[in-house]
Amino acid sequence: MLRGARMPPPDTTHYDGQDLEALGDLKRYQSWILRWIRPHLRGRVLEVGAGTGAIAQHYVDLVGEAVLLEPAANLAGQLRARFGDRAHVTVHEGTLESLDRPEGSLDAVMMVNVLEHIPDDLGALRRLYALLRPGGALAVLVPAMGAIYGTLDAQVGHVRRYERAQLREVVTAAGFRVETLRWLDAAGVIPWFIAGRVLRQRRFSPVAARLYDRVAVPISRALEERAEPPWGKNLLCVARRES
């Protein structure tokens, strides 16, 4: 398997893109993701790559402790401003390697559109395995289907888009037992392919993103709740440390 570790590490100390701003207010899409992840968030929770806090705002008040890890200094500042009044929320500015946390001290870890940015994805997952207590949960959402990798992926620093077997392999290689692995957002495959492979766009359209959130997401969610599609723009994995 081709491993992203062969690529040079990206600069993560400052974020100057516009994808988080374009995607940060997609309430229906965030709700759809959290429908699968939130049941596993309890106790002491770590979010890797918390960004602007768009996902964190939906769960931090439901857990005992939230650790928001963000390597970009400007985004970490936004997280402190947003959650600074909550004593049980800690913002850690830095990488996963710099997180000073005892092994086995976390109940759950989540990564939403983060793992695909990490060249050594297996190493990162092994570190998270060590941080989780036995029985602790890992929840990961990643972009899927390498065939639709395009200019938008490259623009935001995606090292890869995952195939289903590839994601299962790297999660299990890190020691986890996979409980859920499913496609999400089948309707998003064609628009992403057109934007990134045909039109070769290099910027996200906030207008198009909001329209997709209002119109396509509710329909897709209703259909995919009935039956998992055979493909999707994203893959969602929930796994557990057993020992």
NUMIGU-922401 format. One line per 5 residues: number of its first residue (from 1); their letters; for each residue x negated, y, z of N, C-alpha, C. Coordinates in steps of 0.2 Angstrom, whole numbers, plus 5000, padded with zeros to 4 digits. Atoms other than C-alpha are relative to their C-alpha. Last residue first. Example, Ala and Ser with C-alpha at 12.3 -4.5 7.8 and 13.67 -1.06 7.14 Angstrom:
BEGIN
2 = SA = 5004:4994:4999:4932:4995:5036:5004:5005:5003 | 4996:4994:5000:4938:4978:5039:4996:5006:5000 .
END
This chain:
BEGIN
243 = SERRA = 5004:5001:4994:5035:4981:5130:4994:5005:5001 | 4997:5006:4996:5050:4982:5118:4996:4999:5006 | 5006:5004:4997:5047:4999:5111:5003:4995:5004 | 5001:5000:4993:5062:5004:5100:4994:4996:5002 | 5004:5005:4998:5067:5009:5083:4999:5000:5007 .
238 = VCLLN = 5000:5000:4992:5079:5020:5075:4997:4994:5002 | 5002:5006:4997:5076:5024:5056:5000:5001:5008 | 5000:4999:4992:5084:5036:5045:4999:4993:5003 | 4999:5006:4996:5080:5037:5026:5000:5001:5008 | 5004:5001:4994:5083:5052:5015:5001:4993:5003 .
233 = KGWPP = 5005:4995:4999:5088:5056:4998:4996:5000:5006 | 4999:4994:4997:5098:5040:4997:4994:5005:5000 | 5005:4995:5001:5100:5023:4989:5001:5006:5004 | 5006:5004:5002:5111:5008:4990:4994:5004:4999 | 5002:5000:5007:5124:5018:5000:4994:4996:4998 .
228 = EAREE = 5007:4998:5002:5129:5012:5017:4999:5000:4993 | 5005:5005:5002:5148:5009:5019:4993:5004:4998 | 4997:5006:5002:5162:5018:5027:4996:4994:4998 | 4998:5003:4994:5152:5031:5036:5004:4994:4999 | 5006:5004:4998:5143:5034:5019:5002:4997:5007 .
223 = LARSI = 5001:5006:5004:5160:5040:5011:4994:4995:5003 | 4994:5004:5000:5164:5052:5025:4999:4993:4996 | 4999:5003:4993:5147:5059:5026:5005:4995:5001 | 5005:5005:5000:5146:5061:5007:5000:4997:5007 | 4998:5005:5004:5162:5071:5007:4995:4994:5001 .
218 = PVAVR = 4994:5003:4997:5157:5082:5022:5003:4994:4996 | 5001:5004:4993:5140:5085:5015:5006:4997:5003 | 5002:5007:5001:5145:5089:4997:4999:4996:5006 | 4996:5004:5005:5155:5105:4999:4998:4992:5000 | 4992:5000:4999:5150:5115:5014:5004:4995:4996 .
213 = DYLRA = 4998:5002:4993:5132:5109:5016:5007:5001:5000 | 5001:5007:4999:5129:5109:4997:5003:4998:5007 | 4995:5003:5004:5135:5127:4996:5000:4992:5000 | 4993:4999:4996:5124:5132:5010:5006:4997:4996 | 5000:5004:4994:5109:5124:5001:5006:5001:5004 .
208 = AVPSF = 4999:5007:5002:5113:5132:4985:5000:4995:5005 | 4993:5000:5002:5114:5149:4993:5002:4993:4998 | 4995:5000:4994:5098:5146:5003:5007:5000:4998 | 4994:4995:5001:5089:5142:4986:5004:4999:5006 | 4993:5002:4999:5073:5133:4990:5005:5005:4999 .
203 = RRQRL = 4997:4996:4995:5057:5139:4981:5007:4997:5001 | 5005:5000:4994:5045:5130:4970:5003:5004:5006 | 4999:4994:4996:5057:5124:4956:4995:5000:5006 | 5006:4999:4996:5051:5111:4944:5000:5007:5004 | 5000:4993:5000:5067:5112:4933:4993:5002:5004 .
198 = VRGAI = 4998:4997:5006:5066:5094:4929:4999:5007:5000 | 5003:5003:5005:5056:5086:4943:5002:5002:4993 | 5007:5001:4999:5059:5096:4958:4997:4997:4994 | 5004:4994:4997:5076:5104:4956:4993:4999:4999 | 5000:4995:5005:5083:5090:4945:4996:5006:5002 .
193 = FWPIV = 5004:5002:5006:5077:5076:4956:5000:5006:4995 | 5008:5000:4999:5083:5085:4971:4996:4999:4995 | 5002:4993:5000:5101:5088:4963:4992:5001:5002 | 5000:4997:5007:5101:5069:4958:4998:5008:5001 | 5006:5003:5004:5096:5062:4975:5000:5004:4993 .
188 = GAADL = 5006:4995:5001:5107:5073:4986:4995:4998:4995 | 4998:4995:5005:5123:5063:4983:4994:5005:4999 | 5001:5002:5007:5115:5048:4991:5001:5005:4995 | 4999:4995:5005:5113:5057:5007:4999:4998:4993 | 4995:4995:4999:5107:5044:5020:5000:5005:4994 .
183 = WRLTE = 5000:4994:5005:5099:5027:5017:5005:5005:5003 | 4995:4999:5005:5098:5015:5032:4998:5007:4996 | 5004:4997:5005:5086:5008:5045:5005:5000:4994 | 4996:4997:5005:5093:5004:5062:4995:5003:4995 | 4993:5001:4998:5086:4993:5076:5005:5002:4994 .
178 = VRFGA = 4995:4996:5003:5068:4992:5071:5007:4998:5001 | 4995:5005:5002:5056:4984:5084:5006:5005:4997 | 4993:4999:4999:5041:4995:5086:5004:4994:4997 | 4998:5004:4994:5023:4990:5087:5007:5000:5001 | 5001:4996:4994:5015:5003:5075:5002:4996:5007 .
173 = ATVVE = 5007:5000:4999:5015:4990:5061:4997:5004:5007 | 5001:5006:4996:5034:4989:5064:4992:4999:5001 | 4997:5000:4993:5036:5007:5060:4998:4994:5004 | 5005:4995:4996:5023:5007:5045:5003:5000:5007 | 5006:5002:4999:5032:4992:5037:4996:5004:5005 .
168 = RLQAR = 4999:5005:4995:5050:4998:5040:4993:4997:5001 | 4999:4997:4994:5045:5014:5031:5001:4995:5006 | 5006:4996:4997:5037:5006:5017:5001:5003:5007 | 5005:5005:4998:5051:4993:5014:4994:5004:5003 | 4997:5003:4994:5064:5008:5013:4995:4995:5003 .
163 = EYRRV = 4996:5006:5002:5053:5018:5001:5002:4997:5007 | 5000:5007:4998:5046:5034:5009:5005:4996:4996 | 4993:5002:4999:5043:5051:5001:5000:4992:5001 | 4997:5005:5003:5024:5056:5003:5008:5000:5001 | 5005:5005:5003:5012:5068:5008:5003:4995:4996 .
158 = HGVQA = 4999:5007:4999:5025:5082:5009:4995:4995:4997 | 5005:5005:4997:5017:5098:5010:5002:4993:5002 | 5000:5000:4993:5031:5111:5008:4996:4995:5003 | 5000:4993:4997:5027:5115:4990:5000:5000:5008 | 5007:4998:5000:5023:5097:4985:4999:5007:5004 .
153 = DLTGY = 5004:5004:4995:5040:5091:4990:4993:5003:5001 | 4998:4998:4993:5048:5106:4981:4997:4996:5005 | 5004:4994:4999:5037:5102:4965:5003:5003:5007 | 5001:4995:5005:5043:5084:4964:4997:5006:5003 | 5005:4996:4998:5045:5067:4972:4998:5005:4995 .
148 = IAGMA = 4997:4993:5001:5061:5060:4965:4995:5005:5003 | 4998:4998:5007:5053:5043:4961:5002:5007:4999 | 5006:4997:5003:5045:5042:4978:5001:5002:4993 | 5001:5001:5008:5062:5038:4985:4995:5004:4997 | 5001:5006:5003:5065:5045:5003:5000:5000:4992 .
143 = PVLVA = 4998:5000:5007:5063:5060:5014:4999:4993:4996 | 5005:4998:5005:5061:5056:5032:5003:5000:4993 | 4997:4998:5006:5072:5055:5048:4994:5002:4995 | 5004:4997:5005:5064:5046:5063:5005:5001:4994 | 4995:4998:5005:5072:5041:5080:4996:5004:4994 .
138 = LAGGP = 5003:4995:5005:5060:5032:5092:5006:5001:4995 | 4998:5000:5007:5068:5024:5107:4996:5005:4996 | 4999:4993:5003:5061:5019:5124:5001:5000:4993 | 4993:4999:5001:5064:5001:5130:5001:5007:4997 | 4997:5006:5003:5046:5000:5137:5008:5001:5000 .
133 = RLLAY = 5000:5006:4995:5041:5018:5141:5003:4994:4996 | 4993:5002:4998:5036:5029:5126:5000:4995:5006 | 4997:4995:4996:5019:5038:5125:5007:4998:5003 | 5003:5000:4993:5010:5023:5119:5004:5005:5004 | 4998:5007:4996:5023:5020:5105:4997:5000:5007 .
128 = LRRLA = 4993:4999:4997:5021:5039:5100:5002:4993:5004 | 5001:4995:4994:5002:5037:5098:5007:5001:5003 | 5003:5004:4995:5005:5021:5087:4999:5005:5006 | 4995:5005:4997:5017:5031:5077:4997:4996:5005 | 4995:4996:4996:5005:5045:5074:5005:4996:5003 .
123 = GLDDP = 5003:4997:4994:4991:5033:5069:5005:5004:5004 | 5000:5006:4996:5003:5024:5056:4997:5002:5007 | 4993:5001:4996:5008:5041:5049:4999:4994:5004 | 5001:5006:4997:4989:5046:5045:5007:4998:5004 | 5004:5005:5005:4992:5059:5032:5000:4994:5004 .
118 = IHELV = 5006:5002:4996:5006:5068:5043:4997:4995:4995 | 5005:4995:5001:5019:5078:5032:4993:4998:5003 | 5003:5000:5007:5030:5063:5029:4995:5006:4999 | 5005:5006:5002:5032:5060:5047:4997:5001:4993 | 5007:4999:4997:5040:5077:5050:4995:4995:4998 .
113 = NVMMV = 5004:4997:5006:5057:5078:5042:4993:5002:5002 | 4995:4998:5005:5066:5075:5059:4996:5004:4994 | 5003:4996:5006:5055:5067:5071:5004:5000:4995 | 4997:4999:5006:5062:5061:5088:4996:5004:4995 | 5004:4995:5005:5055:5053:5103:5004:5000:4994 .
108 = ADLSG = 4999:5000:5007:5064:5045:5118:4996:5005:4996 | 4994:5005:5001:5062:5039:5136:5002:5000:4992 | 4994:4997:5004:5045:5047:5138:5005:4995:4999 | 4997:4995:4996:5031:5044:5152:5006:5003:4996 | 4994:5003:4998:5024:5027:5145:5005:5005:5004 .
103 = EPRDL = 4997:5006:5004:5007:5034:5143:5006:4998:5003 | 5002:5007:4998:5004:5050:5152:5003:4995:4996 | 4994:5003:4997:5006:5067:5142:4998:4993:5002 | 5002:5003:4994:4993:5079:5137:5006:4997:5004 | 4995:5000:4995:4998:5083:5119:4998:4996:5006 .
98 = SELTG = 5001:4995:4995:4983:5088:5109:5005:4999:5006 | 5006:5002:4996:4984:5072:5098:4998:5005:5006 | 4998:5006:4995:5002:5076:5094:4994:4998:5004 | 4998:5006:5004:4997:5093:5087:5001:4994:5005 | 5006:5004:5001:4998:5110:5096:5002:4994:4996 .
93 = EHVTV = 5003:4998:5006:5009:5122:5104:4994:4996:4998 | 5007:5002:5001:5019:5113:5117:4998:5002:4994 | 5003:4999:5007:5036:5121:5121:4992:4999:5001 | 5007:4998:5000:5044:5114:5138:4998:5001:4992 | 5003:5001:5007:5062:5113:5141:4993:5003:5000 .
88 = HARDG = 5001:5007:5002:5069:5109:5158:4997:4999:4993 | 5005:5003:4996:5068:5126:5165:4998:4993:4998 | 4998:5007:4998:5079:5133:5151:4994:4997:5004 | 4996:5000:4994:5077:5152:5149:5002:4994:5003 | 5004:4998:4994:5062:5151:5137:5004:5000:5007 .
83 = FRARL = 4998:5005:4994:5073:5141:5125:4996:5002:5006 | 4993:5003:5001:5074:5153:5110:5002:4996:5006 | 4995:4994:4999:5059:5165:5114:5007:4997:5000 | 5001:4997:4994:5048:5150:5117:5006:5005:5001 | 4997:5005:4996:5054:5141:5101:5000:5003:5008 .
78 = QGALN = 4992:4999:5001:5051:5157:5091:5003:4995:5005 | 4998:4993:4997:5033:5158:5098:5008:5000:4999 | 5000:5002:4992:5030:5139:5094:5003:5007:5003 | 4994:5003:4998:5035:5144:5076:5001:4998:5007 | 4994:4996:5001:5022:5157:5074:5007:4997:5002 .
73 = AAPEL = 4999:4995:4995:5009:5146:5082:5006:5005:4999 | 5001:4993:5003:5012:5132:5070:5001:5005:5006 | 5007:4998:5001:5008:5115:5079:4999:5007:4997 | 5001:4997:5007:5025:5112:5086:4993:5003:4999 | 5007:5000:5003:5030:5100:5100:5000:5003:4994 .
68 = LVAEG = 5000:4998:5007:5046:5103:5109:4993:5001:4998 | 5006:4998:5002:5047:5093:5126:5000:5002:4992 | 5002:5000:5007:5064:5091:5132:4994:5003:4999 | 5006:4996:5002:5068:5085:5150:4999:5000:4992 | 5004:4998:4993:5084:5078:5158:4994:5005:4999 .
63 = VLDVY = 5005:5005:4998:5094:5078:5141:4997:5003:5007 | 4997:5007:4998:5111:5085:5136:4995:4995:5002 | 4996:4999:4994:5106:5104:5136:5003:4993:5002 | 5004:4999:4994:5092:5100:5124:5004:5001:5006 | 5001:5005:4995:5103:5092:5111:4997:5002:5007 .
58 = HQAIA = 4994:5005:4999:5111:5103:5098:4999:4995:5006 | 4995:4996:4997:5098:5118:5100:5006:4995:5001 | 5000:5000:4992:5084:5105:5097:5006:5004:5003 | 4998:5006:4997:5089:5103:5079:5001:5000:5007 | 4993:5001:5003:5088:5121:5073:5003:4993:5002 .
53 = GTGAG = 4996:5002:4995:5073:5124:5085:5007:4998:4998 | 4996:4994:4997:5063:5134:5074:5005:4999:5005 | 4998:4995:5004:5051:5120:5070:5003:5006:5003 | 4994:4997:4999:5052:5106:5082:5002:5006:4996 | 4999:4996:5006:5038:5096:5074:5007:5003:5001 .
48 = VELVR = 5006:4999:5004:5038:5081:5086:5002:5005:4994 | 4999:4999:5007:5053:5081:5098:4994:5003:4996 | 5005:4996:5004:5050:5073:5114:5002:5001:4993 | 4999:5000:5007:5064:5068:5126:4994:5004:4997 | 5006:4996:5002:5063:5063:5144:4999:5000:4993 .
43 = GRLHP = 5006:5000:4995:5080:5057:5150:4995:5005:4997 | 4998:4999:4993:5092:5054:5135:4994:5000:5004 | 5004:4995:4996:5092:5055:5117:5002:5001:5007 | 5006:5003:4997:5097:5038:5109:4996:5005:5004 | 4998:5005:4995:5116:5043:5106:4993:4997:5003 .
38 = RIWRL = 4999:4998:4993:5109:5059:5098:5002:4995:5005 | 5005:4999:4995:5101:5051:5083:5002:5002:5007 | 5004:5006:4999:5114:5044:5072:4995:5000:5005 | 4995:5005:4999:5127:5058:5073:4996:4993:5001 | 5000:5001:4993:5112:5070:5074:5005:4994:5002 .
33 = IWSQY = 5006:5003:4998:5109:5068:5056:5000:4998:5007 | 5000:5006:5003:5127:5072:5051:4994:4996:5003 | 4995:5005:4996:5128:5086:5063:5000:4993:4998 | 5003:5001:4994:5112:5094:5055:5005:4995:5005 | 5005:5005:5001:5120:5092:5038:4996:4998:5007 .
28 = RKLDG = 4997:5007:5001:5136:5100:5044:4995:4995:4999 | 4997:5003:4994:5127:5115:5052:5003:4993:4999 | 4996:5005:5003:5115:5119:5038:5004:4996:5005 | 4994:4999:4998:5108:5135:5046:5005:4995:4997 | 4999:5000:4993:5090:5130:5046:5007:5001:5003 .
23 = LAELD = 4996:5006:4998:5089:5124:5028:5002:5000:5008 | 4995:5002:5005:5084:5140:5019:5004:4994:5003 | 4995:4995:5000:5074:5147:5034:5006:4998:4996 | 4997:5001:4993:5065:5130:5037:5006:5006:5000 | 4995:5005:5000:5061:5130:5018:5004:4999:5007 .
18 = QGDYH = 4993:4998:4999:5054:5147:5018:5005:4995:5000 | 4995:5002:5005:5035:5144:5020:5007:5003:5001 | 4999:4994:5004:5022:5153:5030:5005:4998:4994 | 4995:5002:5005:5019:5141:5044:5002:5006:4997 | 4996:4995:5002:5003:5143:5054:5005:4998:4995 .
13 = TTDPP = 5000:4995:4995:4992:5131:5063:5005:5006:4999 | 4994:5000:4997:4997:5116:5052:5000:5005:5005 | 5001:4995:4995:4983:5116:5039:5007:5001:5004 | 4998:4993:5001:4985:5100:5030:4999:5005:5006 | 4995:4998:4995:4974:5085:5033:5002:5007:4998 .
8 = PMRAG = 5002:4996:4994:4964:5079:5018:5006:5003:5004 | 4999:4993:5002:4972:5064:5008:4997:5005:5006 | 5005:4998:5004:4966:5047:5011:5000:5007:4998 | 5006:4998:4996:4977:5045:5026:4994:5002:4996 | 5001:4993:5000:4992:5045:5015:4994:5002:5003 .
3 = RLM = 5000:4997:4993:4990:5026:5013:4999:5008:4999 | 5003:4994:5000:4994:5017:4996:5001:5004:5007 | 4996:4994:5000:5000:5000:5000:4996:5006:5000 .
END
